[in-house]
Amino acid sequence: MPEEHKPLFPDHPHFPGRFDGKVAFVTGAARGQGRSHAIRLAKEGATLALLDICRDVDGVVSPGATSEDLVETVRTCEGHGAKVISAEVDVRDYEGVCAFADRTRSEFGRIDVLLVTHGIYTSGYLGEIEPSLWNEMIDINLTGVWHVCRAIVPSMEAQEYGRVVITASAGAVITMPTAGAYCAAKHGVAGMAKTLALEVAKKNVTVNVVAPTSVRTPMIENQAHYESFGAHDADSAREAMAAFMPTGLPWIEPEDATAMNLYLASDEARFVTGAIFLIDMGVTAG
């Protein structure tokens, strides 16, 4: 079993009041990066709308988040004084996404920040992967991202303010054998985000991509992912992953991704748009 999450930097700084008066919509919020983002936003004054599928996805061997995970995220954010609503929605369900976006605007008046953090991962050679699994990957990691943006960004244009940050992956700029479906989706996300950034630039809406290397979350800390690295247990998987990284470390922590997401979501980054920000420990530098 994966060991309990222990951040490398448990005292990451936050900036109280940075998101006072802002409403943030976060997908994939039940655990992992999405939970980390939501908690930091709560600490920094944001009102929150949190979305997650909260179940396993057919064909994906790593376990999905649960309803209890989402409840825990909500509880923690409320403990920091945030107003929070949440919903269990599959991003493949465009009408469901729209309904929760409408509810958010009805209850809170607007959506200022959109952090698109959901995603799935699976491996397989392109000549062997089942079409159903390819479709799941594209539908969730690419089309689902567009669904969320389509449901929210037009209202940002109308209010002439918005900050959109989409989590992709180092796999948005490089790839490797057995990661073809995942990287196809993430390359697509990068292209979509850059296009959207240009389309909304005159409306004071920014759109950027955060592209981390492996992040220490349940999506990678599971037996199926270990085996994709040719490993049979957590320790040997960490060694294999660390050997792949220039830093000699196996992964980054969710908080490392959160720091970049919240910078881009803040007005400190008001003129930053259409960019991809790698947090990859140098893996794409060579």
N, C-alpha and C positions, 0 to 999 in steps of 0.2 A: 504494500500500500504506500502511496506517496506520503512523505512526512508532512507535518503541519506547515502551512505557509508561514515563513518567518522572514519578513522583509530585510534585505541587506541594510536598508536605511530607515529604521523605524521612526525616526524623527524628521522625516521629510518636511521642509518648511511649507506652510501655507500662508495665504495672504488674506486675512479676515477682511470681509467687506468687498473683495474684488468683484464679486458677482451679486452684490446687493441689488435688488429690484429686477434681476434677470430670471427668466424662466428657461430652464434647460431640459431638453428631451434626450434621454439616453437609451439606446438599444443594447441588448445583451447585458442588462444591468444586474442580473441576479447574482453573478459571481465574477471572478477574474478581473479583467481590465475594466469592464463596465461597472462593477461594484466599486472598484478603486476610484474611478472617475466620479461616480455619484457621491461617494463619501467626501472627497475633496471639495466638490462643488457645494455640498451641504455646509462644510466647514467655512467656506468662503462666501456664504450668504445666498446661494441660489435657491429658488423654488424648483421642484423637480417633478418630471413625469418619467417614469421608469417602465421599460418594456422588456419582456423576455418571453421566449417560447415555453420555457419551463417543462420540457419533456425531451426524451430521446428523439433523434431523427433517424428514420429508416435508413439502414445501410451504413450509418456512421457508427463505428465501434466504440468511440469514446463516449462516456455517459454525458447526457445533457444536464443542464441545471434543473432544479426542482422548484415547486411552489414554495417550499420552505426556504430555499435560498433567496428567493425574491422577497419574501417576508422579512428575512434577516437584514437584507440590504435596506429595505424601507425603515425597519426599526432603528437601524444604526443612523441613518440619515436624519430621521426625526429626533433622535437623541442629540443631534447637533443643532436642533432648532429649526430644521427645514420643514416647509410644507411639502408634502409628497402625495402624488397619486401613482398608481401602478396598474398594469394590465398584463395578462398572459396572452400574447398575440404572436402568431407565426408571421414573419415578415413576408412570406410568400402570399399571404392573404391581404391584397391591397385594400380591400374594403375595410378589413379589420384594423389595419394601420391607420387609414383615414379616420375611422371612427374614434380611435384613441387620440389622434391629433386634434380632431374637432372637440373632444371632451376637454383636452388640455387647454385649448384656446377659450372654451366656454367657461371653465373654472378659474383660469389664471389670466385670461385676457389676451395673451400673446405667447409666442415661442421665440426666444432670442438666440438660443444656443442649441445646436443639434450635434450630438456626438453619436456617430454610427459605429457601434463597437461589436455588433454580433458577428458570428462567423462559425464555420465548421471546417474541420480538416480531416482528410483521409488520404491514403497513398495508394498508388497502383500504376503500373505501366499503362501508357495510353493504348497500347494494343491489346490490353487485357481487362481494363476497367469496364465494369458493366455500364451500359447506357443509363440505367436508372440512377446510378451513383454520380455519373457525370452531370445529369440533370439536377440532382439535389444540390451539387456543389455550385453550379451556375445560378440556380434559382434562389438559393439563400445568400451566397456570397457576392453576387453581382446584381441580379434582378431585384432581390430583397433590399439591397442598398438603394437602388433607384426608386423602389416603391416608397421608402421612407422619405427620400429627398423630394419626390413628387408630391407627397402628402403635406410637406411642411414648407419647402422653400418658397413657393408662390406667396404665402402669407408673409414671409420675411421680405420679399420684394415689395409687397404692398405697404408694409410699415417702414420700408427703407432702412432696415437694420437686420443683420443676421450674421451668425458665425457658425459655419458648418465644418466639422472635422470628421473625416472618415478614416477608420482604421483599416489599413491594407496589410502589408507585410513586406519584408525584404523580398519576398516572392513576387512583388509587383515590378521589380527591376531585374531580378535574376531568376533562374530556375535550376532544377536538378532532376535527374531521373526519379520517377515514381511520384513527382509532385506536379505533373502536367495539368491536371484538372484544377487543382488549387491555384496554381500560378496563372492559368488562363483567366480565372475569375478575378484574381487580384490585379493582373495587368489591365483587365477591363475596368476595374474600379478606378485605377489611376487615370486612364483615359477619359472615363466619364466625369471624374471630378475636375480635371483640367478644363474640359469643355464647359461644364456647369459654371466654373469660376469665371470664365470669359462672358458667359451669357448673363450673369447677374452682377457683374462688377460695377456697373453704373448705379446700382441700387443700394450701395453700401452693404453688400452681402459678400463675405469672403468664404472661399471653399478651399480647404487644404487636406492633404493626406498625411497620416502618420504611418510609417512603414517600419515596424519593429522586427527584429529577429525573434527567435523563440522567446516567449514570455512564460514565466513560471505560473501556469494556471492548470486547471484540470484537463484542458484540451490537449496538453502535451504530457502531463504527468499521469499516464495510464499505460497499461501493458501493450496495447496495440501500437501506440506511438513508439514505445521502446523498441518493439520488434521492427518497426520501419527503419530504425537505425542499426539493425542487425544485432540488437542487444536483447537479453532475456530478463533483465531486472533493472530496477531504477539506478543502481550504482553504475552498472556497466553502460547504461544509456547516457548517464551524465558524463561519463568519461568520453564516450563517442561524440557527444554533442560539444563538449569542451574542446576536443581535438579539432573540430571543424571551425572554431572561432579563433580569430587572431589574438584575443585577450586571454584565451585559455580558460574562460568561464563558460558554463553551459547555457546560460540564459540571462535575460534581464528580469527585473521584478515588475509587477503591474504598476507600482508607483513611478517607475522610470517613464513608462508610457504616459501615465497621468500628467506628469509635469509638462510634457510637450503638448498634450491635448489641451490642457487648461491655458497654457500660454497662447496657443493659436485661437482659443475660444474667447480670450480676453481682448480688451481694447488696446493692450500693448502691441498686438499684432494687427492693428487695423489696416495696414497697407500690405500685409502678407496674404497673397492669394494665388491659387493655381500652382502650388508648390508641393513637392513630396519631401517629407522630413524623415530621414533614415535614423533609426536607433538600433544599429546592427552590430555594434562592437567591431566595426571595420570589415565585416564579412564581404561587403560589396566593393571594397576599395581596390582589390587586386584585379 
